[in-house]
């Protein structure tokens, strides 16, 4: 029988939920909690983790692959110098993850052009004051930085919903209905034609602090910014200055350099900022388990899952 050990920091009940889902959908895959795995490390084939204890993954000698509970893997590779880099490290993905991200971004884009933050502030103060909205989906160009699986899914979804969409990535990409740019030479023209900038980049040394004053001020006048990538992508002081100076009209932020976002952060109360607690594409336990089952089955057939972390690229 194949076994998978589960560790999720700050959620002791999550392994039980995963175990129940596997029992229903793939009873031949045995789920064990982390303490049990550490007591019998030779019996563990796979690990599903979020913020695992440093050094623990290296203590599992029979491990075939590691699954990250999120699309990002920093909680493993940036924290644990002894993580087994010789094994496949597989990012969380799947159809539901893509749908959730695309829906979140559609909501965020419409929120920026319809002034959702302003309406919420008026509601809090019980103020009835009409603000004229002159932009619609047909009037805005959405630019997505990062055209991986989630970026491509979101681009197609936003395009179907009436937005003109363009994308930028490190290497060339082709997406039907989406104008694409790539490399350093493509960044400036990409930004110059963008009204709503979405960051969906991986967290690498090359992408840290990429959202800075130069990038934000290169957008079309009154642009907006949505971050569902990583908090490390953004120079927060530059973002706040762009909002305060009117360079940006709005921002929707789901990820932050420090999470939970400190209560002292000026982003909480900023009149042009919507804050959400890193939930843009948080799929259900069942959807995640279905994705894990698919990956395990493919590896049992000798195939290679798509979403494997590439050390050389950093994502």
C-alpha positions as CSV (number, residue, x, y, z in Angstrom):
1,X,0.0,0.0,0.0
2,X,1.2,3.5,-0.9
3,X,1.5,5.9,2.1
4,X,1.4,9.7,2.3
5,X,2.3,11.7,5.4
6,X,0.6,15.1,5.9
7,X,1.8,18.1,7.9
8,X,0.1,21.5,7.9
9,X,1.3,24.0,10.4
10,X,-1.4,25.7,12.5
11,X,-4.1,23.3,11.3
12,X,-4.0,20.1,13.2
13,X,-7.4,18.9,11.8
14,X,-6.3,19.1,8.1
15,X,-4.6,15.7,8.0
16,X,-7.9,14.1,9.2
17,X,-9.8,15.8,6.4
18,X,-7.2,14.6,3.8
19,X,-7.4,11.1,5.2
20,X,-11.2,11.0,4.9
21,X,-11.0,12.3,1.3
22,X,-8.4,9.7,0.3
23,X,-10.4,6.9,2.0
24,X,-13.4,7.8,-0.2
25,X,-11.6,8.4,-3.4
26,X,-8.4,6.3,-3.3
27,X,-8.6,3.8,-0.4
28,X,-5.3,2.1,-1.6
29,X,-3.4,5.3,-0.6
30,X,-2.8,5.3,3.2
31,X,-2.7,8.7,4.9
32,X,-0.7,9.1,8.1
33,X,-0.2,12.0,10.4
34,X,3.3,13.5,10.8
35,X,4.0,12.1,14.3
36,X,3.3,8.6,13.0
37,X,5.5,9.2,9.9
38,X,8.4,10.3,12.1
39,X,8.0,7.1,14.1
40,X,8.1,4.9,11.1
41,X,10.0,7.0,8.5
42,X,10.9,4.0,6.2
43,X,7.2,3.4,5.4
44,X,6.4,6.9,3.9
45,X,6.3,7.2,0.1
46,X,5.0,10.8,-0.3
47,X,4.6,13.9,1.8
48,X,2.0,16.7,1.6
49,X,3.2,19.7,3.6
50,X,2.8,23.3,4.5
51,X,5.7,24.8,6.6
52,X,7.1,21.4,7.6
53,X,9.5,21.2,10.6
54,X,13.0,21.9,9.4
55,X,15.0,18.7,8.7
56,X,12.0,16.4,8.9
57,X,11.7,15.7,5.1
58,X,15.3,14.5,5.1
59,X,14.4,12.0,7.7
60,X,12.1,10.1,5.3
61,X,14.5,7.8,3.4
62,X,11.8,6.0,1.2
63,X,10.3,9.3,0.1
64,X,9.5,9.4,-3.7
65,X,8.1,13.0,-3.9
66,X,7.1,16.0,-1.9
67,X,3.8,17.8,-2.5
68,X,3.4,21.5,-1.5
69,X,0.0,22.4,-0.2
70,X,0.3,25.7,-2.1
71,X,1.4,26.7,-5.6
72,X,4.5,28.2,-3.9
73,X,7.4,26.2,-2.4
74,X,9.2,28.9,-0.5
75,X,7.9,27.4,2.8
76,X,10.1,24.4,2.0
77,X,13.1,25.5,-0.1
78,X,13.7,28.8,1.6
79,X,13.3,27.5,5.1
80,X,14.9,24.0,5.1
81,X,18.5,23.7,3.9
82,X,18.2,19.9,4.1
83,X,15.1,19.4,2.1
84,X,15.6,16.5,-0.4
85,X,16.4,18.4,-3.5
86,X,17.0,15.2,-5.4
87,X,13.2,14.4,-5.2
88,X,10.4,15.8,-7.2
89,X,8.8,18.8,-5.4
90,X,5.3,19.2,-6.8
91,X,3.4,22.5,-6.6
92,X,-0.4,22.4,-5.9
93,X,-2.5,22.9,-9.0
94,X,-5.6,21.4,-10.6
95,X,-8.7,22.6,-12.3
96,X,-10.4,24.0,-9.2
97,X,-7.3,26.0,-8.3
98,X,-7.3,27.6,-11.8
99,X,-11.1,28.4,-11.6
100,X,-10.8,29.9,-8.2
101,X,-7.9,32.1,-9.2
102,X,-9.6,33.2,-12.4
103,X,-12.8,34.1,-10.5
104,X,-10.9,36.0,-7.9
105,X,-9.1,38.0,-10.6
106,X,-12.4,38.7,-12.4
107,X,-13.9,40.0,-9.1
108,X,-10.7,42.0,-8.4
109,X,-10.6,43.6,-11.8
110,X,-14.3,44.6,-11.7
111,X,-13.9,45.9,-8.2
112,X,-11.2,48.3,-9.3
113,X,-13.1,49.7,-12.3
114,X,-16.4,50.0,-10.3
115,X,-14.8,51.5,-7.2
116,X,-15.8,48.7,-4.8
117,X,-13.5,50.0,-2.0
118,X,-15.2,53.5,-2.2
119,X,-18.6,52.0,-1.9
120,X,-17.6,49.9,1.1
121,X,-16.3,53.0,2.9
122,X,-19.5,54.8,2.2
123,X,-21.5,51.9,3.5
124,X,-19.5,51.9,6.7
125,X,-20.3,55.5,7.2
126,X,-24.0,55.1,6.1
127,X,-23.4,57.6,3.3
128,X,-25.7,57.6,0.2
129,X,-23.6,59.3,-2.5
130,X,-23.5,58.4,-6.1
131,X,-20.2,58.2,-7.8
132,X,-20.3,58.1,-11.6
133,X,-18.5,55.0,-13.1
134,X,-17.4,55.6,-16.6
135,X,-15.3,52.4,-17.3
136,X,-16.5,48.9,-18.2
137,X,-14.7,45.7,-19.1
138,X,-14.6,46.8,-22.7
139,X,-12.6,49.9,-21.8
140,X,-9.8,48.2,-19.9
141,X,-6.7,46.3,-20.8
142,X,-5.7,43.7,-18.2
143,X,-2.0,42.9,-18.2
144,X,-0.8,39.7,-16.5
145,X,2.8,39.3,-15.4
146,X,3.4,35.5,-15.2
147,X,1.9,33.1,-17.8
148,X,2.3,29.8,-16.1
149,X,-0.6,27.5,-15.6
150,X,-2.6,29.9,-13.5
151,X,-1.7,32.9,-15.6
152,X,-2.8,31.3,-18.8
153,X,-6.1,30.1,-17.3
154,X,-6.8,33.5,-15.9
155,X,-6.0,35.2,-19.2
156,X,-8.4,33.1,-21.1
157,X,-11.2,33.6,-18.5
158,X,-10.8,37.4,-18.3
159,X,-10.8,37.5,-22.1
160,X,-14.0,35.5,-22.3
161,X,-15.6,38.0,-19.8
162,X,-15.0,41.0,-22.0
163,X,-11.5,42.3,-21.0
164,X,-8.8,42.8,-23.5
165,X,-5.9,40.8,-22.0
166,X,-2.2,40.9,-22.6
167,X,0.5,39.0,-20.8
168,X,4.2,39.2,-20.0
169,X,6.6,36.3,-19.2
170,X,10.3,35.5,-19.1
171,X,10.1,33.4,-22.3
172,X,7.7,33.6,-25.3
173,X,4.2,32.2,-24.8
174,X,1.3,31.8,-27.2
175,X,-2.3,32.1,-25.9
176,X,-5.3,32.4,-28.2
177,X,-6.9,35.9,-27.9
178,X,-4.1,37.3,-25.7
179,X,-1.3,39.5,-26.9
180,X,1.9,38.4,-25.3
181,X,5.3,40.0,-24.5
182,X,8.4,38.5,-23.1
183,X,11.8,39.3,-21.7
184,X,13.3,42.6,-20.6
185,X,12.6,44.2,-24.0
186,X,9.0,43.4,-23.9
187,X,8.3,44.8,-20.4
188,X,8.1,48.5,-21.3
189,X,5.6,48.1,-24.1
190,X,3.5,45.6,-22.1
191,X,3.2,48.1,-19.2
192,X,2.5,51.1,-21.4
193,X,-0.6,49.4,-22.7
194,X,-1.9,48.1,-19.4
195,X,-4.8,49.6,-17.3
196,X,-5.0,46.8,-14.6
197,X,-1.7,45.1,-13.8
198,X,-1.9,41.6,-12.3
199,X,1.2,40.0,-10.7
200,X,1.2,36.2,-10.9
201,X,4.9,35.7,-11.0
202,X,6.9,33.0,-9.1
203,X,9.1,34.2,-6.3
204,X,12.7,34.1,-7.6
205,X,15.7,36.4,-7.1
206,X,14.9,38.0,-10.5
207,X,11.3,38.8,-9.6
208,X,11.7,40.2,-6.1
209,X,10.9,43.9,-5.9
210,X,9.9,43.8,-9.5
211,X,6.8,45.8,-8.8
212,X,8.4,49.1,-8.0
213,X,7.9,52.8,-8.8
214,X,9.2,52.5,-12.3
215,X,6.8,49.7,-13.2
216,X,3.8,51.3,-11.5
217,X,4.4,54.7,-13.1
218,X,4.7,53.0,-16.5
219,X,1.1,51.9,-16.5
220,X,-1.7,53.9,-18.2
221,X,-2.9,56.9,-16.2
222,X,-5.2,55.8,-13.3
223,X,-4.1,52.2,-13.5
224,X,-4.8,49.6,-10.9
225,X,-2.7,46.8,-9.4
226,X,-3.7,43.3,-8.2
227,X,-1.2,41.0,-6.5
228,X,-1.8,37.3,-6.2
229,X,1.8,36.4,-6.7
230,X,4.1,36.9,-3.7
231,X,4.5,39.8,-1.3
232,X,8.2,39.8,-2.0
233,X,7.4,41.0,-5.6
234,X,6.3,44.5,-4.3
235,X,8.2,47.4,-3.0
236,X,5.5,48.4,-0.6
237,X,6.6,52.0,-0.1
238,X,6.6,52.5,-3.9
239,X,3.0,51.1,-4.0
240,X,1.8,53.3,-1.3
241,X,3.4,56.4,-2.9
242,X,1.7,55.5,-6.3
243,X,-1.7,55.2,-4.6
244,X,-1.2,58.4,-2.5
245,X,0.0,60.4,-5.6
246,X,-2.9,59.2,-7.7
247,X,-0.7,57.3,-10.1
248,X,-2.7,54.3,-9.2
249,X,-6.5,54.4,-8.6
250,X,-6.8,51.1,-6.7
251,X,-5.1,48.0,-5.5
252,X,-6.3,44.6,-4.5
253,X,-3.8,42.6,-2.5
254,X,-4.0,39.0,-1.5
255,X,-0.3,38.3,-0.7
256,X,2.1,40.1,1.5
257,X,5.8,40.0,2.5
258,X,4.7,39.3,6.1
259,X,1.7,37.2,6.8
260,X,-0.6,37.6,8.6
261,X,-0.4,41.3,7.5
262,X,0.6,43.2,10.7
263,X,-2.2,45.2,12.3
264,X,0.1,48.3,12.0
265,X,0.3,48.1,8.2
266,X,-1.0,51.2,6.5
267,X,-2.5,49.0,3.8
268,X,-5.4,47.9,6.1
269,X,-7.0,51.4,6.3
270,X,-5.9,52.8,2.9
271,X,-9.0,54.1,1.1
272,X,-7.8,52.7,-2.3
273,X,-6.8,49.2,-1.1
274,X,-8.7,46.0,-0.7
275,X,-7.0,43.4,1.4
276,X,-7.8,39.7,1.4
277,X,-6.0,37.0,3.5
278,X,-4.1,34.9,0.9
279,X,-7.2,33.1,-0.3
280,X,-7.3,33.8,-4.0
281,X,-7.0,30.1,-5.1
282,X,-7.4,28.1,-1.9
283,X,-9.1,24.9,-3.3
284,X,-11.2,22.5,-1.3
285,X,-9.6,19.5,0.4
286,X,-11.4,17.2,-2.1
287,X,-10.1,19.1,-5.1
288,X,-6.6,19.0,-3.7
289,X,-6.8,15.3,-3.0
290,X,-8.0,14.6,-6.5
291,X,-5.0,16.5,-7.8
292,X,-2.7,14.5,-5.5
293,X,-4.3,11.2,-6.6
294,X,-3.7,12.1,-10.3
295,X,-0.1,12.9,-9.7
296,X,0.6,9.8,-7.7
297,X,-1.1,7.6,-10.3
298,X,0.9,9.3,-13.1
299,X,4.2,8.6,-11.2
300,X,3.1,5.0,-10.6
301,X,2.9,4.7,-14.4
302,X,6.4,6.1,-14.8
303,X,5.2,9.6,-15.9
304,X,6.4,12.9,-14.7
305,X,3.8,15.4,-13.3
306,X,3.8,18.9,-14.8
307,X,4.1,21.1,-11.8
308,X,7.5,20.1,-10.6
309,X,9.7,22.7,-9.0
310,X,12.7,23.5,-11.2
311,X,15.7,24.4,-9.0
312,X,17.6,26.0,-11.9
313,X,14.7,28.4,-12.7
314,X,13.6,28.9,-9.1
315,X,10.0,27.9,-9.7
